[in-house]
Amino acid sequence: MKEYLNAFARLEFDAVKSLVAEYLSSSTARTLLDNAFPLPSVEDIRYALDIVSEMKHVVVTKGDFFLSVPDTVYAPLQRLAIEGVFLSSQELRDIVTLLHVSKEAKIYFSENDAELVLLGQRNEEIYIDKFLEFHIDRAIDENGNIKDTASKRLQDIRAQIRDKSSHLKKKLETILKKTVEEGYAQDEIITTREGRMVIPIKTEYKNLVTGFIHSSSGSGQTVFIEPSETLQMNNEIRTLQFEEQREIENILRELSQEIAMRRYDLLKNVEVLAELEFVLAKAKYALHTDSHVPSLKENGAICFENARHPLLLHKHLYKDIVPLTLEIGNEWKTLLITGPNAGGKTVALKTIGLLMVMLQSGFHIPVSVESRCRIIKKLFVDIGDNQSLENDLSTFSSHLENLKTVIEHADEESLVLLDELGTGTDPTEGSALAAAVLEYVTKQRSLTIATTHHGELKAFAHDTEGIENAGMTFDQHTFRPTYQLRIGTPGSSYALEIAEKMNFPAHVLQRAKLYRGEIPNYLENLLNDVEKRSAHIQSELEFVQREREQLQSERELYEAKRKELQKETKDILRKSQEEAKEVLNGARRIIENAVREIKETSADKNVVAKKREEIDQLQQQLISHRNTASEESSTEKRTQFEVGDKVQIKGGKEIGEVVAKIKDKEEFLVAIGSMKMKVHAKEMAYIEKDKVQKQFIPKTTSSVAQQKIREIDLRGMYGEEALPLVDKFLDESMTSGIDKVYLIHGKGTGALRKRITEYLATHELVKAHYPAEWNEGGMGVTVVEILQ
């Protein structure tokens, strides 16, 4: 993405980077963040987004992980390219830290997870060297000091230094004690000068103590003398100290050479770990802001669902931000956003631009996963006042320069964002110039989003192919912005209405309305009317959606009950068959016993009569079992149905009627009461007409007495429309001897239920009324008990 007109700065991309930087600790990873800008190819963008997705998966499934690259290892590793160079003990300690972090990262990302493709590849590049880590750990402690155990020679030298230093200190303590007794010294303190142990002597007695004067105190009252008796011992200790330093250098040189042999591998670790730290920071930021990756394509449309501005998310709670849903690039290439001041037009513009920059830079963005997005190659942003005193440019002139740049460079791979188009000059001429610019960029097939206050541009957008109006909605009761964008409907400025709401002087407002013209502003009135109608339609759509969701919920509940009853039916049938089998086995035994006894009694009449009676009883029992099994299986015999057939959904009790066959499918449209549903032939059972129990079907009912009504469907009606039907329904139900009925009014906003409940409370025929059970409709149905 190539930026024009300082686009990234205008969209505050650096402010978003600052938020992500809070999750970083190393300067190496911060450098990657600072250099993060839109990537050149779709493949690069997809890689950057996919590896963040994998990192989010790791963090969610395995928990948080702290990853930080030591900031001080890069330069020392580069320096090792020079022959003979060796690192300090602290630099070597930093190398150990790098090896530790590398090992921990290797373990963290080493699990065999099929979703970690890209992270798995990067993890394989991490170099692990346990031997090098052990060698450095053995030689250098956590504070960067060389351990005695770094080598046998160093251990011996330091043992000698300690031993000789102990003897030297005792010797000096004896000398110092004597000088104090003689009054030559004030304090019994042994100190060190230039690596040699000395004693403090008063300046006036310095010639009375034989030895070498190293220095004096700041006040000049004390000199520090190395007594002649300890010169040889100090010399020996200094010699050992020089040997210690040479041995330390040998140790550092050997370890540095060992590291130099693996320099490229360790530098690669720095690169990989810095990238992983950067990716981890992006993943944590994405999880914190509930960010996702839209479906990405090289061309097509930009369709953001529930988009939120990242900087607003940082200042406010997620739920307090009104999401933006916007589509551009399919039916229209240009979107003209209008509406009142402070209504969210500029925020909408910045949100789209910033999210596009973030997305193409490899950041997940705060939108719903259903969002779709194309890749753009050029970005033009003209937002804000660019007045320049240095270049003697007015605001309007600056906008003209920006528009000129857009016209010269914008094409079908561009996104153009223009704020307050046409302002800064005469409204008529500004509108004309703005219309020409919009027409041009639309013909160039650039994706363009512009904001304006000019009413002429609203009409122009309505009449021009490829351009669509959009408006920031406004609460006409409170005169406050809702910050919601509505595509297809331009917004009104509401300047005078807002001023009136703010208690602007009435006499000035009155004059303003007169200056606006005695003839009403038909365009503004039209916009107001369209906005009111749109709000009403939106409310109706939301109501329908809620009803649809309720119906779906009830249908799922019905399906679950049907399957449960179907299972119970099969269990009962199986049990009946087992009982029948037992009866048959018993019958065989009775008959065999009867034959045997008849033979044994030479066909005694009493025995024969008794056995015949037993066989008759057995025959009746068999007939009863056969009839039961027949009834339980009869509903499954028929698989071909015709319009008008009475059927029962398997597992259910309600009887419906086939009203249509769905073409080329074994499915039928079945009406059960006021509800119609698609049902497969295998899920239906044919019901003989003489077995059909009469039930209430509102569309075919002629009278209560004929149909034995138990319920009435009032959904979609207003209160005053429904009450006469309820009154008539209760009266006819009472006359027909029905003592309980169901009033179906749906849930919706609850207004119809409330009106019906108030009416039932005073009705003379109502004994009691209450909401139905959950499996009968819950709050969407009212049960009424009728006085008899």
N, C-alpha and C positions, 0 to 999 in steps of 0.2 A: 504494500500500500504506500503510494507516494502522497505526501501531504502538501497541500497548498494553503496559503494564507495563514501560516502558523497554526494549523488545525489542532495539533496535539495539545499545545499550550492553551488554546481557547476552550478545549474540552476538559482541561484539568487532569490529563493523564498522569502527570507527575504526582498529583495529590493521591491518586489511587495507589501508585507505587509506594508512596510513603506508608500507606496502611499495610501493604504487604511486607514492607521492610521491618515492621514490628515483630514478624515471625522469624527474622534472620539474626544471626549473631556474628558471622564472619564477614570480613570486608571482601573476601573473594566472591562469596555469593552475592553480596550487595552490588558488586561490579556487574555481575550478570543481570541483576534487576535493573540497574541504571541503564544498561545497554539493551533492555527489552523494548523492542518496537515491532510493528507489524512485519510478519515474515514474508518472504518473497514468493513462496509457492504453496499450493494447496497441500502438498505432501508434508511440507515443513509444519504447516499450521495443524494438520491432523495429528502429526507426531507429538507436537507440544501439548495439544489438548488431551490426547489419549494417555500420555504418560502421567499427566495430572490425575486423570480418572483412575488409573491404576494405583497411584499413591493414595487417593481418597479411600479406595477399597482397603488398602493396607492399614491405614490409620483407623478406619472404622472397625475392622475385624481383629486387629492385633493391638490396638491402643496407640497412644501418642509415642513419639520417638524423638529424642533430642539429637540433632546432627549438626556439628559445627566443625568446619575445616580450620586448623590452626593458621592464623594470619601470617606467622613469621617463618613459614617453611619454604615458601616459593623462592625467595631471594637466595637463601643458603644453598638450596638444591641447584640453582642456576650457577652459583659461584663454584661449585664442585667440578664444573667443566674445565676449570683452570688447573693444570697439573701442579701438585705440591700444596694446594690450598687445603687447610683442614678447618673444621668447624669448632666452635666453642662448645663447652659442656652444656650450656643452656640451649644452644641451637640443636645439639644432639637430642636433648630432652624433648624439644618440640617435634623432632622426627619420630620419637617414640610415641608421642601423643597422636601424630598422624597415623602411625601403625595401629594404635589402639582403636581409634575411630574407624579406620578401615576394617578392622576385624569385627567390630560391633555392627557396622553397617552390613557387612557380608553375612553375618548371622541373621540379622533382622530381615533381610530380603532373600534369604536362601531357601525358605520353605517352598515346596513344590506346589505352587498355586497356578492353575491354568490361566488365570486372569492376569498374571504378572508377566506379560510377554516382553514389553519394552523395559520394564524395571529389571527383569531377569537378565536381559542382554547387557544392560549397564552394570549389573551386579557381577557378571562374569568378568568384566574388565578390571575389577578391583583387585589389586595385588596384595597378597598376604605373605609376610615373612616372619615366622615365629622365631627363627634362629637370630635374625638381626635384632628383633625386638628383645630377645633374651640377653644378647650380648650388651646392648646399650643399657638395659635395666640393671644388669649385673655391675656395670661400671659407674653409672650415674644415678644419684637418688632423685626424688621428686622435685627437689629444690634446685636441681642443676649442679650439685656438688659431686666431685669425683669420690667414689667410695674407696675405702682401704682395700677392698677385695678386687679392685679393678685389675690388679696384677700382683704377683708374688713379690716382685722387687719393690713396688710401691708400698706394699704392706710392711716390708722389712725396713725401708727408709723411714717411714712414719713412726715405726716402733722405736728406732734409734733416736729420732728427733724428740719423741716424748720422754725417753729415758734421759738424754743429755739435758733437755730443758728442765727436767725435774731436779737434777743435780745442780744445774746452774742457778736455779731459783733458790735452792737451799743455801748455796754459797753466798748469793747476794743478800738473802735475808740475814745471814750472820754479819756480813759487812755493814749492812744498813742499821742493824740494831746497835752496833758499836758506835757508828757515827752519830746516831740519835743520842746515845748516852753521853757522848762528848760534846753534844750541842751543835754538831755540824749540819745536821738534817732536822727538819721539823716533823715530817710524816714518814711512817714506815710503809712506803708505797713503791713497789717495783713496777716500772713501766717499760715501754719498748720504743726505741727510736731507730729508724732505718733497718728494722728487722732484728735489732740487737737489744738485749735486756740491759737496762741502765737503772741508776738510783738518783733521786733528787737531792742535791746538796745546796745549802745556802751560798749565795754568790760570794760572800766575804770569806768563806772557808774553802773555796774551790782549790786553792793551792796546797791545802793541807791533806787532800785526798789524791793519791796517785792514780792516774788513769786518763782516759781519753774523753774530752768534753764533746758531746754530740750537738747539743743545742741548749737554749735557755728558755725560760717561761716568758709569757707575754709581758709580765711586769718587770722582768729582768732580775727578780729577787732570787730566782732558783736556776741552777744549771743542772743538766742531766749528764752524769759521768758514768762511763763504763770503766769499772775498776780494773787495774792492770792484772789483778789475780784472775779475772774472768775472761780476759781477752782471748785466750786459746780456746776456752770452752765455747764462747760465742762464735769464734771462727769455724769451729767444727760443726756447730748447729747450722750456720749460714751455708756451709758447704753441702750439708745434707739437704737443706731447703732448695738449693740450686739443683741438686740431683732429683729431688722430688718434682720440681717443675719440669725438668727434662723428661722424666718418666711420664708425667701427666700429658705432655705434648706428644710423646710416643703413642700413648693410649688413644688420645684424640685423633692422631693421624691415622692409626690403624682402623679405628671405627669409621672415620671419614672416608677412607679408601673403600671400606666395605659398603658404605652407603653409595659412594660414587658409582660402584658397579651396578647399582639398582636405581640409579638416578632417574632414568626415563620411566621406569615403572612407578616410582613414587610421584613424579610429576603428573603422570596419568591419573594416579589416585587423587591428587589435588583437583584435577579437572573434573573427574567423575563425581567426587564427593561434593564439590561446589555446586554442580548441576543438581545432584540429589537434594542438597539443602535448599536450593532455589525452588525445585519442584515441590518439596515438602511444604515450604512456606505458601506456595500457591494453593496447594491442596487444603491446608488449614484455613486459609482465607476463604476458599470456596465453601468449605463446610460451615464456617462461621456465618456466611452471608446466604446460605442455601442456594448456591450457584450451580448451574448445570451447563451442558454443552448442547446447543441446538443441532438439529440435523443439518449437516453442512454440504453445500453444493457449489460448483464453480460458477453457476449462473442461476437465473430464476428470480425468486422474490425474497424479500426480507419480511419475515412474519414472526414478530415477537409476542409471546403470550405472557401476561403478568410480569412485565419488565419493571425493575426498580433501579433508581439511580444509586450507584455504589456510595457516593458521598452522603446522600440522604440516609442510607442505611447505617452509616457510621454515627449520625447525629440523632436518629430517631429509632424507635422500636420497629421491627419488621411489619407488625400488624397495623402500625399507624401510617404507613406509606401507601397511598392509593396506587395500585399497579397500573401500568400502561400496556394496552394491547393494540398493536398497530401492524398493518400489512401494506406493503408497497412492492410493485414489480410485476403483478399479474394483470389485473384489469386496468390498472392505472400506473403510470410511471412517476407522476407528480402528485403530491398531497399538499393541499393548502389548508393550514390550520388557522382558525380564527377563534375569537372569544375575548372575554374581558381581560383587562390588565391584572397581573398577579393571579391569573387563572391557570397557569401551568404550561403555557405554550412553549416558552423558552426551555423550561425543564424537560419537556417532551423531546424537543430538538436535541438538547445536550445528551439526554439519556440514550437515544438511538446512536448518536455519533460516538459517544464514549464506549458503549458496549461493543460497537463494531471494532474500534481500535483495540480494546481489551481482548476480544475474541481472536482477532487475527494476530495478536501478540502472544497467544498461547494461554490466556487466562479464561477460566470458567466464568460465566456471567450470571447475574441474578435474574433468570427467566425460567419459565416452566419448561419441562423437558419436551413438551409438544412443539416448542418453537422450531422454526426453520430459518435458514439463513444462507445467503449466497456470499461469495467472496467478491470484494471490490478491490480495484487496483489503484484508484485515485480518490482522494478525499478533499472536498472543498468546504470550508466552514467560515461563514461570515456572521459572527455573533458579537454584539457589543459595540461600544462607541470607540472608533479608531481615530478620533480627531488628533491631528499631529501639529503642534505649534512649530516644531523644527522644520517640517516640510510644508508648512502653510496649507494644510489640508483640512477642510471642514469635515464634519461627520458625513454629509452627503457625498462629498468628493471622494472620501475614503471608501464608502460603499460602492461608488461607481468604479473605482479602481479594482475592487474585489470582484464585482460583476463582470468586468472586462476580462479578468483572469479566468473566471468560470467559462465565459463564452469562448475564449481562445483554446482552452484545454479540456473541457469536460467532454466525455464520450459515454458509450454504453456500459463501460466498466467503472463508472464514477458514481459516488454518492455526494450530493450537493445539499448543504444545509444552510438556509438563508433565513435570518431572523429579522423581523420587522421590515419586510420587503416593501419598497416604495415610499418609505418615510424620509423625512429630512428635507422635503421640498414641497412644492405645490401639490395638493392631494390629487388633482386631476392628472397632471403630468406625471407624478410619481406612479399612479396606478397604471397609466398607459405604458410607461417604461417597464414596470414590473410584469405586466401582462406579456409584453414582447419577450422579456427574458424567460418567463415560464414557458411560453410557447416554443422558444428555441431549444431549451434544454430538454423539453419533452420530446421534440422531434429527434434530438440526438440520442434518445432512449436512456438518458441519465436518470438514475433514481434521485428524485429531488423532493425535499420536504422544506416548505417555506411557511413562515408565520406572517400575518398582516392584520391590520385593522380596517383596511379599505373595503367598503361594501361593494365597489365596482368589481374588485377581484373575485369576490364570492360569486357574482353572477357570471363572470368570465369563466371561472372554473367549472361552473354548472354546465355551460354551453360548449366547452372545449373537450374534445376526445383525448383521453389519456391523462386528464387531470381530474382529481376528485376533491370535493370539499370535506373538511373534518372540523369539528368544533369542540372546544373545551366546555363542558356543560356547567350550568349555573343554577343554583337553587333559587327559584323564582319567589319563594316565600321568605327566605332569610336574606336573599341577595348576597350569598356567599358562594365562592367557587367550590365545585366538588372535585376538581382536578381529574375528572374522567374524560377521556377522549372518545368521541362518537364519530365514526366514519360515515360519510354520506350526508351529514347535516352540518351546515356552517354554524358558527357560534355568533352570538350577538355581543356587542361591546357593553351594553347596559350602563353607559357613562352617566346619564342623567339619573337613572334609578339608583345607582350606587351613591351618587352625590346626595340624593334625597335621603337615603338610608343613613348617611353620615351627618344628617342635620345641616346640610348646606343651606345657606340663607334662602328662604322661600322666594323672595322677590327676585333674586338673581336667577334661580331655577326657572321661574315663570318666564322671565325674559329669554332664557336659553331655549325654552320650548317654543316660544314665538319665533325666535331666530331660526330654529330648526325648520320652520315653515308651518303655515296654517294648514296646508294639506298634509295629512298623515304620511309618515314615511312608510310607504307600502312595503318596501323591501324588509325593513326592520320588523314590521308587524308580521310579515310572512315568516320571517325567521323565528320570531317568538312563537307563532302558531305551530310551525313545524316542530320546534323543540318540545312544545307541550305535547303534541301528538306522539312524538317519538318516545317521550317519557312514559306516556300511557301505554303505548305498544310494548315497550320494554317491560313494564310492570305486568302486562298480560302474559308476555312470554315467560317471565319468571314464574307466574302462577301456573301456567301450563307445564313448565318443567317440573315444578314441585309435585303436581298431580301425576305426571308421568313417572317420577321417581317413586311416589307412593304406590301407584299401580304395579310397578315392577316389583316392589318389595312384597306386596300382597300376592302377586303371581308366584314369586319364589317361595313364599310361605305355603301357598296352595300346592305347588309342585312337590315340596318336601312332604306335606301331609299325604298327597296322593301316593307317593312312593312308599311311604310308611304303611298306608292301608293296603297297597298292593302286596307288600311283603306279608302282612298279617293274613290276607286272603289266601295266599299260597300256603302259608303255614297251616291254616285251618283246613284247606283242601287236602294237604298231605296227611294231616291228623285223621281226617274223615276216612281217607283211603286205608290208613293203617287200621282204624277201628273196623272198617268193612271187612278187611282181610281177616281180622280176628273173629268176626261174626261168621264168616264163611268156614273158617277152620272149625269153629264150634259146631256149625251146622253139619259138617261132615261127620264129626264125632257122634252127634245125636242120632243121625240117620243110621250110622253103622251100629250103634248100640240098640236102636229100635229093631233093626233087621235081626240082630242076634237074639234079642229077647223074644221076638215073635216066633223065631224058629225053636227056641228052647221051650216055649209054652204051648207049642203046637197051635199057634194062631188063636190064642185066647181072645175073645171079643173085647173084654175090658182093657186088656193090654194094648190091643190094636187101636181102640178108640183114644186111649190116653196118649199114645205115641202120635196119632194123627193130629191131636190138639197141639202137642208140642211143636210139630212140624209146621202147623198153620201159624202159630205165634212167631216162629223163626222166619217164615215167609214174610209176614208183616214187617218184621224188623229189617229184613233185607231190602224190602221195597222202600222203607223210610230212609235208609242210608243211601240207596240209589237216587232217590228224589233229591236229597240234600246235595249230593255230589253233582247231580245234573244241574241244579239251580246255580251252584257255585261256578260251574264251568260254562254255562249257557251263554254268558255275556261275552265269551271269547271266540265264539264260533264264526261270527260273521266278520269279514274283512272288506267287503265291498259296500259302499254307502252311496246314497243318492240324496239330492237336495230335498229337504222335508223330513228326512228320517230323524227319529228321536234317538239320541245317543246319550251315553253316560261316560264321562272321563274316568278311565280306570283308576280306582282308588278313591274316587270322589262320590258324593251323594247327589249333587245337583244334576238335573236332566236338562240337556240342551237340544238344540235343533240345528241340523246341517243346513247352512244357508248358501254355501258355494263350495266348489271344488277348485283347488289351486292348480293351474295348468301344469302338465308334465310332471306333477309330483304326487306322491301318495299322501297329500295333506289336504285338509278340509278347513273351511272357516265355520266355526261353531259358535252359535249365540247362546249364552247362558244368562238369562235376565237381560240387563242392559250392556253386558260386556261381551265382546267378540274376541276370539282367539284362534290362532292357527294350531291345529292338532293333527298329528300323524295318525294314519289309519290303525296302526298297531296300538295306539294309546286310547282307542275308543271302543265302546261296546254297544251293540245295537239293542234297543229296548222296544219290546212289543208295545203297540199303541194301547192295548187294554191294560198294560201294567204301568203306564205313565201316570204319575201323580201330578195333578194340576198345580202349577206354580205361577207366580206373578212375573210376566214379561212385559214391561211397560209399553213397548212399541206395538204389541198385538192385543193388549188387554182392552176389552170393550166395557166391562163393568166389574165392580168388585164382587158381586154375587156370583157371577159366572166363573171367575178365576180364583176365588178364595185368596185374596191378596194378603201377603204377609209383609211386604216392603214396598217403598216408593222411592224412586231415584230423583233427587232434587238438585244434583250437582250442576253448577253453571248458572243457577238461577239467582236473582236478587231476592232479598227478603220479602218485599211486598208482592213479588210475583209468586213466591213459594207458599206463603201462608194460606191463601184460599184453597190451594190444592191439598195442603195438610188438613185443613178443616173438613173438606169433603171426604178425604181419605179416612179420617177417624170416624166420621159419621157412618159411612158405608161399612167400615170394619165392625163397628159396634152392632149395626143392623144384621150383619152376617154371622154374628156370634163369635167373632175373633177377639181374644182377650190380650194379645201381645202382637205388636207390629214394630217394624224397623224403618226409621227415616234416614235415608242415605243422603248426606249433605257434603261429604268430603271434609278434608282438613283445611287446606288452603290458608287464607288469612284468619279464619275463625269467625268472620263477620256473620256468615249465614247460620252457622251453628248457634252463635250467641242470640241471634234474632229468633230462631226457632225455639230455643230453650226458654226465652222470656215469654213466648206465646204459649207454650205448653204449661207454664206455671199457673196460668189463669184459665186454662181450658176446662170446661165443665165435664168432659168425658174422660179426662186423664186421671188415672188413679196414681200413677208414678211414672217418672221418666229418668233415664240415666244413660251414660255412655256404654256402648257395647263392649263385650270382652275383646281382648287383643286379636283373637283369631276370627272375630266377627266384624272387624273393621275398626275397633278401638274408638278414638276420638272422631273418626270420620262418620260414625253411625250413632244415632240416638235410639235407644229402646224405649217404647211407650207401652205401659200396661193400661188397658181400657176398662172402664167401669162397665159391669154387665147387670 
